Amino acid sequence: MAVSYVSDVKLRLVFEDGLKQDGTPVLKRKTLSRIRFAATADQLHNTAQALSSLCSYSLIDTERVETSGIQPF
């Protein structure tokens, strides 16, 4: 039997930086590392909103990125 564990958590902010010629949005991503494992969705959302207020781009998505490993038990 194997056990899964979370080894790293990152917060990714996705911004819209205009439109391409065909009308699709140009996306820019900023990833913040060393996020606490216990950070809630509300805390991450509030952090993303606060950081996006410092940027000139429009925040369109906030993502929690978890890296996990698997070990034999």
Secondary structure, DSSP 8 states (H G I E B T S, - for coil): -EEEEEEEEEEEEEEEEEE-TTS-EEEEEEEE----TT--HHHHHHHHHHHHTTSSSEEEEEEEEEEEEEEE-
